[in-house]
Amino acid sequence: MREVKFNKKAFLAIMLCVILTAVSVAGLAGCANNDETKVSFKFVVVGKDGAEKTFDITTTKATVGEALLEKNLIAGDVSEYGLYVKTVDGTTLDYNEDGYYWAFYVNGEYAAKGVDSTPADEGVTYTFKAEKSDY
């Protein structure tokens, strides 16, 4: 039988190459994933007077609520039911005071979910509109 000598320097050099290659591949994959998850959408605010203001939003956040919170365009109270939006683009509505609230729409249709559970989708228009309750 032939004796095989272990070359420690060669082994370490090979391991270093393997590790650097793995780190490089992981880094490139991470960059690709960030680009893939970036979405752009329109955000429209309609005030009590009917005046509209439109924002172009680009985000990597998963939900519309997260994206708008990150941009400081909405604020409110969190409960077991989700985020109750009271302030949009700096304007606060108080339902208990005058019956106005912020209604949330997706592509012109009243939203089926709250803003914090609505996925941020490419090309969609999300709207908060000041509305007065009939109740």
C-alpha positions, 0 to 999 in steps of 0.5 A: 500500500502506498502512503498518502501524505496530507498537505495542510496548506493545499487543503486550507487553500481548497477550503478557502476557495470553496467558502469564498465561492459559497459566500459569493453565490449567496451574496448574488442570490440575495441581490437577485431576491431583493430586486424580485420583491420590489414592487411599485404601486400608486397611492391616492389620498382623497380628502374631505373636500374631494381633492386628490393627491397621488404618490408613486410608491416603490417598496420591498414590503409585503403589505400596503400597510407596511409600505405606507407606514414606512413612508410615513403616509399613514398612522393609526391604532393597532388592535386585535383586528389590525391597523385602524388608520386615523391619519393619512398624509398628515390629515387625521379624521375622528369618527367619534367627532364628526363621523368621518373615517378613512375608507380603503380601496383597491383599484376603485373597489372597497377593500375586502381586507385591512391595509395591513393585510392587503398584499402590495402588488405591482401596478395596483392603485390603493386609495384612502378616501375621507368618507362620512358614515351614514350611521 
